[in-house]
Amino acid sequence: SGACRQRCLDPLHTSCCDRWPEWGAQTRCLDPPTGEVLAVPPAPGRLLLMDQDISHAVTAPAAAAGDTPRYSLVLKLCLHSHRGSVAPPLAMPGWGPASAFGSARRLRGGEEGGEEGRG
């Protein structure tokens, strides 16, 4: 049997209403090498799929949210590959390319910074 590589992900699903853009509570992802932060606002049915090693936090809702809670479901997902040293891909080809920011964007040859609120 060959070596097994794995990729561990944190899928974060937000269950909320359409008023969240004005209510805040973004998930903020940090790129340590650059200090760049990507803010992803909650949206109905949004699934944020990220590598488990990405530092991230949820910001508090704005006062406009009142007592309305923000619910998120976060799981640990480990994908295993039995193709030697090749780790499974982060996304399926039909999903389109993953969004890179900070130092990952530079590694891909992009020059611009992260996109605030992209998700």
C-alpha positions in Angstrom: 0.0 0.0 0.0 1.2 3.5 -0.9 1.5 6.6 1.2 -1.8 8.4 2.0 -1.9 12.2 1.9 -4.7 14.1 3.4 -6.1 17.7 3.2 -8.1 18.9 6.1 -10.7 21.6 5.5 -13.1 23.7 7.6 -16.4 24.0 5.7 -18.4 26.9 7.4 -22.1 27.2 6.5 -24.0 30.4 7.4 -27.7 30.2 7.9 -29.1 33.7 8.0 -31.5 36.1 6.4 -31.0 38.7 3.6 -30.4 41.5 6.1 -26.9 40.3 7.1 -25.0 42.7 4.8 -26.0 45.6 7.0 -25.8 43.6 10.2 -22.1 42.7 9.8 -20.6 39.6 11.5 -18.1 38.8 8.7 -15.8 35.8 8.9 -12.2 37.3 8.7 -9.4 35.2 7.3 -5.8 36.1 8.0 -2.8 35.6 5.8 0.1 35.6 8.3 3.0 36.3 5.9 1.4 39.5 4.6 -1.0 40.5 7.4 -3.7 40.7 4.8 -7.3 40.0 5.9 -10.1 38.8 3.7 -13.6 39.6 5.1 -16.3 37.3 3.9 -19.8 38.5 4.8 -22.5 36.0 5.8 -25.1 35.3 3.1 -28.1 32.9 3.0 -26.8 29.4 2.2 -23.2 30.5 1.8 -20.5 27.8 2.3 -17.0 29.0 3.0 -14.5 26.1 2.3 -11.0 26.8 3.7 -7.9 24.9 4.6 -8.0 24.2 8.4 -4.7 26.0 8.9 -6.1 29.4 7.9 -6.5 31.6 10.9 -10.0 32.9 11.0 -12.5 34.5 13.3 -16.1 35.8 13.2 -16.7 39.4 14.0 -19.6 40.5 16.2 -22.9 41.6 14.6 -23.5 45.3 14.3 -26.0 47.0 16.6 -28.6 47.0 13.8 -28.9 43.2 14.2 -30.4 43.7 17.7 -30.9 40.4 19.4 -30.9 38.4 16.2 -28.4 35.6 16.5 -26.0 34.6 13.7 -25.8 30.8 13.3 -22.9 29.1 11.6 -22.1 25.4 11.3 -18.4 24.5 11.1 -17.2 20.9 10.5 -13.8 19.3 10.1 -13.5 17.6 6.8 -10.5 15.4 5.9 -10.0 14.3 2.3 -7.7 11.3 1.8 -5.7 10.5 -1.3 -4.0 7.2 -2.1 -2.1 8.7 -5.1 1.2 8.8 -3.4 2.4 12.3 -2.5 -0.5 14.1 -4.2 -2.9 15.8 -1.9 -6.6 15.9 -2.9 -7.7 19.1 -4.6 -9.4 21.8 -2.5 -12.2 22.1 -5.0 -13.8 20.1 -7.8 -12.9 21.2 -11.4 -16.5 22.2 -12.1 -16.6 24.6 -9.2 -14.2 27.0 -10.8 -10.9 28.1 -9.3 -10.5 28.7 -5.5 -10.1 32.4 -4.5 -6.6 33.1 -3.3 -5.5 36.1 -1.3 -2.4 37.4 0.3 0.8 35.3 -0.2 -1.2 32.6 -2.0 -2.2 35.1 -4.6 1.4 36.1 -5.1 2.4 32.4 -5.5 -0.1 32.1 -8.3 1.4 35.1 -10.0 -1.3 37.7 -9.1 -0.2 41.1 -8.0 -3.3 42.7 -6.5 -4.3 42.2 -2.9 -7.3 40.4 -1.4 -10.8 41.4 -2.2 -12.7 42.7 0.8 -16.0 41.0 1.1 -15.4 38.4 -1.6 -17.0 35.1 -0.8 
